[in-house]
Amino acid sequence: MTMTTHQRLRLEGYFYLVAFGFCIPAANWMIGHVGTVCVPNGPCLVPVAPGLAAPSGVLMIGLALVLRDLVQRRLGPGWTALAIVFGALLSALVAPQALVFASAAAFLLSEFVDMAVYTPLQKKRLVLAVLLSGLVGLTVDSIVFLYMAFGNLDFLAGQIVGKAWITVLSLPFIHWIRRRDDRIAPETLKIS
C-alpha cells in the first residue's frame, strides 16, 4: 500500500515533532556538559563568533524554534500549541534544578511568541516567516532565560548570535521545503 502525499507530509510533521521534543532535553544537558569552557556554577560555553561565546544549549534552542515552525506547517497550530506546552513541561523535568523555572518559562514564552509571528506570515512568505519568528523567539528566549537563570544578561549577545546562526543556516532547507510543497502538494498544505 502506498502513502498519499498528504500522509507523507503528515509523517514528515511527526518527524519534526519528535525532533522538536528532543531539542529541549538536549539543550538542557548541553548547558552543563558540552563546551570549550565550563564556568564554575554556570553554563558550559561554545564560541559563536570571534570573541563571543554563549551557553552551549543555544544551538538546540535555535533548532527548536525552526522545528516549531515546521511542526506548524505540517501538523497545524493545535499540534504546535500542544508541543510547546509539552516542551515546557519536559524542559522543567530535565533541566538542572537551578534552571528549571528559567528553562521552562523561557521556552514557553519564546515558542508562543515565535508562533504569533510565524502564523500570519507563513502562507505567503515561508522563509521570511521562519527568519522573523526565529529572530523574535530567540531574543525573547535569551532575555528570559539569562535573566531568570543567572540574574544578568552577560551572555545575551552570544545567545542571540548562536541561535541566529541556526536560524540562518536553516533557511536554504526552508526554501527547499517551500518550493517542494508548491510543486508536489499545494492543495494539501491548508493545515497551517
Secondary structure as UniProt FT lines:
FT   HELIX           5..33
FT   STRAND          37..38
FT   TURN            40..41
FT   STRAND          44..49
FT   TURN            50..51
FT   STRAND          52..55
FT   TURN            56..57
FT   HELIX           58..75
FT   HELIX           77..94
FT   HELIX           97..99
FT   HELIX           100..121
FT   TURN            122..124
FT   HELIX           126..150
FT   TURN            154..155
FT   HELIX           156..184
FT   HELIX           186..188
//
